[in-house]
Amino acid sequence: MNFLQDGVLSLKGLQPLAQGTHRKVYVHPELPGTVIKVMLSNDEKPAAVGMQLFKRRLKDQLMPKLHYNFLYREYMTYLDIKIQQNMRGDRQKPPIAELRGMIDTDEGVGMLAESVELASGELGHSISYLFRQKQLHLYLPQLNQFVRELFDWNIRINDLNEGNVVLGCYQNKMRFVIIDGLGDSNLIPVKRWFGVLNRRSLQKRLRCIAKRVNLHWNSELLEFQTLDTQ
């Protein structure tokens, strides 16, 4: 089946891999190891009432580009990290899923991104999945390596949670990477200007993750620990 017609990729009939409050994700039908993120239409978004509905309509009428602010945030952060990597001369992959450009789809502008996978070829597992399966403790060393890399690269993340940090296989090693939520959501990008503010934000978000997956966050050692070690 030809999914690309007149330069537009057809997603019609494909089942989304995942869906959030703003976007849904498809496996690319023709590019292995790649996913496509597209914005939800207004009909697909959670119902809004009162002030939330007013703001949504205001954006639609006066500021439609605001729907795509996440693109600017994510790509700016991704570019900053890749430039930093080049300046370091570091061949080690930063702990983020690669962004691979944009594509026109029949559901609007699509963002191409790396699909994080296991050695078996199946999709990688999130922190929340591993927690539900009672397997998270098995990968605590890899999770803490991810945390060290977050602070080492001082990565700005607007939405760091247990659902968008995923375990995959890279060069025969298991490794966590963040698949979504890059960037500074503030109107004034203070976390980009002041690294100390970004590190405080990372600490806060990691502490919240720890509470939700029954771990302890050690802010001095910058690592997750099991509760029985306290």
N, C-alpha and C positions, 0 to 999 in steps of 0.2 A: 504493500500500500504506500502511495506517495503522500507524505504528510505535508510537504512543502509545495504550495501553489502560489505562483506570482510573488514569490518572496515572503509569503505569509505562512507560518507554521500552523497547521490545524490541530487543535487540541480536542476537537469535538469527538465525543465518544470515549475519551480516555478517562480513567478513574484517577482523581487526585491522590497523590501519595499522602498528603497531609493538608490540613486547613486550619488557619488561625483566625484571629479577629480582623485581620487586614489583608492577608494574602493566602493563596493556596499554592501547592507545590506539585508538579508533575515530573515523572521520570521522562527524560527526553526520548522520544520514540525512535530516533535515528542516531543519536550520539551516546555510545556507552559511557558510563561513569559521569553522566551529566544530568542535572535536574533543571527545571524551569520554574521560576517563581513569578506569579502574576497577581495583580491586584484583584480583590473581590469586587464584584459589581454591587451597587447599592442594594439590590434585591437579595444578595447573598450575605450581606453584613448582618450582624446581630441587630435586632429591633432597637430603635432609639426613641426616647420620649423626652419631652420637656426641653431643657437647655441643650442636651446632647443632640436632639433632633434639629434644633435651631442652628447649632454650630455646623452640623453636617450639611444642611441646606445652604448655609452661608458659604461654606467652602466650595460646594458644587457650583454656585452661581458666580461668586466673586473671585475665588482663589483656587481654581481646579488643580493648579500645579502643586498645591500643598499635599495632595494625595501621593505625590512622588518624592516627597522630601527624603524618605528613607533611602532612595537611590543615591542622592547626593551624599548623604551621611555615610552610607556603607562604602561607596566607591572612593570617597575622599580618605576614609580610614584605611581601606585596603591599599590604596596607592601610597599612603604614608608608610605603611608597614613594608611594602615591597621596595620602596626607595631606601628605607632603613636597612633592609636586608642586603641590598646591593652595596650600600656604603660600608656595611660590615664585612662584606665578602663572605657572608655566611651561607653555606649550602644547606643548612638544616632548615627544613620547612617550618615557618611560623605556625603556631597552633590555631590556624583558621582554615576553613574550606576556601578553595580558590574561587574567585569570581572570573567568569569567562566571557563577559560581554553581554550585549543585548540582542534581542531578536523580536521581530514583529510576529504576533500570534493573532488568531481570531478571537482572543479574549483580551487583547490589548498588548501593551509593551511587556515583554518577558525578560527577566534577568536569568542568565545562564550561570550555573554554579556547579562546583564539584559535588558529586555524589559520594559521600563517605561510606566505604564498604569494608566488610570483613574479608579475610583471605578466601572464604567460601564463595564470595561474590554476592552474598546477601547484604542488605543495608545494615550499616552500623547501628549500635545500640546506644541510646541516650542514658544519661545518669539515672533518670527516673525509671527507665525500663529495667536497668540492672538492679536498682533498689527494689522494685516490685518482685523481681525474680530472686531476690536475696543473694545476689552475686556481686554487689558493689564492692564489698570488702576484699574480694579477690583482686580487684584492680586499683586498690588504693595507691600503690606506688606510681602507677601510670597517671592517676588523677592528680597526685601531688606534683608530678613532673609537669603536667599541664598548667597547674597553678604557678609553678616557678617560671614557666615560660611567659605566662600572662604578665607577670610583674617585670620580667626581664625585658620584654618588648614594650611594656607599658601600653597595652592594647586598650583602646577606648571602646566600651561596650555599653550600648543603651539598654539592652535587655539580656542580662546574664542570668540564666536559670537552668534548672536541671533537665529541661526538655530540649534545649538547643546546644548542649555540650554532648558530643557523640564520640563513641569509641570506634576506631577503624584500624585497618592494618596498613602500615607504610613500611616498605622495605623489610617485610617479615617481622615487624615490631608492632605491638598493640599501642595505640596512641589516641588520646582525646584531642579533639579540635572543636572549635565553636563554629556552628553552621549558620547562625543568624544573629541579628541584633547588633551588628557593628555600628559604631559612631556615637556622637554626642548629640543628645536630643535637645539640649538647651539652645535657646535662640542665640545666646552669646556662647561660643564654644570654649568655655573656660577650662574644661578638662584637656582640651588640645593645647592650650596655652600654658597651663600649670599642671605639670605631671603629678605633683603632690595631691591635688584634688582628685585626679583620676585614680591614684592608688587608694585613696580613702574610699572612693566609690566601689572599687573592686573588693576591698575588705568588707564593706557593708553587704554587698551582694553575695559574696562567698559565705559570709556568716549566715545569711538567710537560707542559702542552699543547704548548709550543714544541718540546720534545724529541721528542714523538711525531709531529710534522708537519714535522720538519726546518727549524725556524726557531730564531732566537736571541731570548731574552727579555732586553730591556734594562731592568733594574730601576730605573735612575736616570731614564731618559726615559719609563718606563712604556709601552713599545711593543714589538711584534714586529718583527724585522728578518730579512732573508734572510742566510743564512750567508756569502755572498760579500761582504757589507758589513763583516764583522768584520776 
